[in-house]
Amino acid sequence: MNIKITGDRQFEEVGHPTACGSIDMYGVAKALVEKGWDGYVRPDHGRMIWGEKGRYGYGLFDRALGATYLVGLFEALEKECKK
């Protein structure tokens, strides 16, 4: 999950893509790929979306979207770096 900085020591959790928050998700993933990092990546918290009900911060749908976003981001970067 990305975060959007809203003030001094204040933030809100937002969708994963860079455009949604304050963290350059592409830049973070690119740095990891360029350094040959070989570990696990998983979405952390997820928002409750599409009428989902559950434990706050652990929305299943948003975490699934985040996992898919991260897999696609890393796949593209890994292919790009092999060129």
C-alpha positions, -999 to 999 in steps of 0.1 A, spaced: 0 0 0 12 35 -8 7 64 16 -1 100 10 17 125 33 -9 149 46 11 169 71 39 168 96 40 131 107 6 126 92 -4 103 64 -33 83 50 -32 49 33 -41 50 -4 -40 28 -34 -7 12 -45 1 31 -77 26 60 -75 0 85 -86 -22 77 -56 3 86 -29 36 102 -20 59 72 -25 74 65 -59 65 28 -61 81 25 -95 113 40 -82 114 17 -52 108 -14 -73 133 -3 -99 160 1 -72 153 -34 -59 155 -50 -93 186 -31 -103 204 -43 -71 194 -79 -79 172 -82 -48 156 -116 -46 131 -116 -18 93 -115 -12 71 -86 -18 35 -84 -6 10 -57 -2 6 -46 34 -27 -31 44 -57 -27 21 -86 -4 22 -122 -17 23 -135 -12 -12 -166 -22 -32 -188 -26 -2 -164 -51 15 -167 -55 53 -140 -68 75 -111 -58 98 -101 -22 91 -68 -21 71 -71 -56 58 -94 -54 28 -91 -85 7 -100 -69 -26 -76 -40 -23 -47 -63 -12 -55 -85 -42 -53 -55 -65 -20 -45 -48 -5 -79 -53 -14 -78 -90 0 -43 -93 33 -53 -77 37 -85 -98 31 -65 -130 55 -37 -119 83 -62 -110 77 -83 -142 80 -52 -164 111 -39 -146 129 -73 -147 123 -76 -185 134 -40 -190 166 -45 -170 175 -76 -191 177 -55 -223 
